[in-house]
């Protein structure tokens, strides 16, 4: 819930001093010092004070509203108009999963396959040549799921890939071409068994849905661009 408060500020004219005496009397000076002493004691008082701010209205924000910029304000079921906000959200996923996958990448219209040791670390799939490489070297490559441009990760169509037990991921990146703003890269993930494929599919889609729910995707769905 987002709450909006207001503060009443007195007019400066009302705070102006009306006493213009150049040489104040002793009684006037004594009264000034007494007020100053009282004010000092009040400033150092530990008594609880009532806030000077008053509630103007509130807006309820749920996870499906994170992409919005305008929210309706209400106060005691009374509509008070709207407020424009820019909300930035983030998510930290502690999910990890590892295992061997055969990674296929397209080059010149043909898929080149290499067996890799893969680690799903949060929203990024990293892979190395061997398991021990993950302890001391940088990954051969990574697939950031926040750049995924398909609604869900599923088994590859036989027309795209004849290899069994294969998942397909499509990610986007800025294009150097003037004809299209994005370039789509297709990644193939082939598992050793149906059970392993289904486990990877479930976990990858969980990460993907979490990123979308929290408005943490870097590319829009199904953007039409050239395929790489």
N, C-alpha and C positions, 0 to 999 in steps of 0.2 A: 504494500500500500504506500503510495506517495502522498504525503501531506504538505499542503501549502499554507504558510502562516503569514500574517501581516502584523505590522508594528505601527501604532499611532504615534506620530511625532508632533509635538507642539509647534505652533507658529513662532518663528524667531522674534516677531514683534512683541509677542506676549512675554518673552523672556528678557526683553530689554529693560535695563534699569531706568527707573523714573526719577531716582534721587540724583540730582546733579550738584550737590553741595561739594565744593572744592576742599573745604576743611571740615571733616566730620567731627562731631562732638564726641566727648569721652564716652557717653552712654552708647552712641552709635558704634564706636570701636569695640566696646565691651560686648555688645550684642553680636557683632560680627565674629569675634573670637569664640564666643560661646557656641554659635552656630557651626563654626569650623570644627570645634572640638567634638560636638555632637555628630557631625557628618563623618569625622574620622573614626569615631567609635563604631558608627553604623557600617562603615566600609569594612572594618575588621571583624564585624560580628559574624558568628557562625550560624546564626539563625537562618532557617530556610525561608527563601523569598519566593513570592509568586512570580512566574515569568511574565515579561512584558509583551510577549507575542501572543496573538490570538489565532485560533484555527480558522482559516478561510474556507478550505474545502479539501477533499481527498479524492484520489483516483486509484482504483484497484487495477493492478497490472498482473496478469498471469503470463505463463510461459509462451502462450500462443500470441501474445501482444508485443513481443520483443521487437518485431520488425516495424511496428507502428511508430508514428511521430506525434500524433494528436490523441489526447486522452480527455474524457469527459470528467468534469469536477462536480462533486456532489457534497452537500452538507445537510445532514438530517433529512435525507431523501429529497432534497431540493436541488434542482439543476442550477449550476452556476456557470455554465459555459464550458470552455475547454482550455487546455494548456498544451503547448507544444514542447516536446522533450526529445532529446536525442539520447537513446539508451545504448550503451556498449556492454555486451555480455561476453563472458568467456566460460569455458568449462575445462576442468582438469580431470582426465580419465586415468585411473590407476590400473586399468586392464592390461594384462600382458599374456601373450601366448606364443609359443615357439614350436618349430618343427620344420621338416624338409618339405619343400615345394619345388616343382619344376616350373620355372618362370619362362614365359614366352613373350617376346617383344617383336613387334612387326618392323621389318626393314625391307624397303623396296617391294612391299606387298606380300612378303613371306615372313613367317614366324620363325624366329631363332630361339631354340630352347636350351636352357641351362638349369641344372639342378642346383638349388641354393638352400642355405640354412636361413630360415626366416624368423623374424621376431616382430610380433605386433606389439608396439610400445605406445599405448595411448591411441592417438589418431594417426600414427605413422607406422607403415609396414617397412621394416628394414631387412635387408638380406645380404649375406656373405657367402663365400665359397664353402667354408667349413665352419662347424660350430665353434672351434677354438679361436677362429678369427674374430669373433664377436667380443672377445675379452680384451683385445689390445689394438684392433685396427678399425678404421672407419668402414661403414658398409659399402658394398659395391654400388648399391643404389637404394633409393627410398621411394615409397609411394605414399604421398600425403593424402589421406582420405578427405580432407577439407576441400580438396580441389576436384572431387568426384562430381561428374555431371549427369549421372544416371540416378534414377529414383531408388534403386536397390541393386545389390550385387547378387547375381544368380548364375546358374550354369550356362555356359556359352552355347549359343545356337550351333547346331551341326554344320550349318552353312558357313559360319565364321571359323569354326575350329572343329576338326574331326577327332581330336584327342579326347579320350574319355575322362570323366571326373575333373573337368576344367571349369573354373570360374573366370568371369571377365569383369574387369574394372576399367572404366573410361574416365580419364582425368583431363582437365583443361589447363592451359597456360597461355599467356599473351603471345600473339602471333606477330611475326615480322612482316607479314604480307599486308598490303593495303586493301585487299579484297575482303578479308575477314579479320575480326579482332582476336579470335581465339584459335588455337590449335588443339585438337583432341588427340590424346595418346591412349592406345588400347593396350592393356596389360592382361596376360593370361596366367592363371595360377592353377597348375595341375597337381592334384593330390595323389597319394599312393593308394588310397582306399576311399570308398564311399563315405565311411564314417568320418575320416579326416576331412574330406571335402565339406561335409555338412557342418562339422565343428567350425571350420574356417568361415564358412558362409554365415553362420549364425553370429559369430563374434564380429565379423566385419560389418554386417548390417546393424548390429547393436551400436557400434561406434558411429556409423553413418547417421542413424536415426537420432542419436544423442547430439551430434553436431548440428543437425537441422533443427531439432527442438529448441536449442539454445541460440539459434541464429548465428552459428559460427562457421558457416560455409563461405568459401572464397569465390565460388562460381555458382551461377544459376543452373537450374536443372535443364537438361536436354538442350543446351545452347547449340545452335547450328553453326558449325565451323568445319574447316578442313580437317581431314583425318591424317594423323601421322602414324 
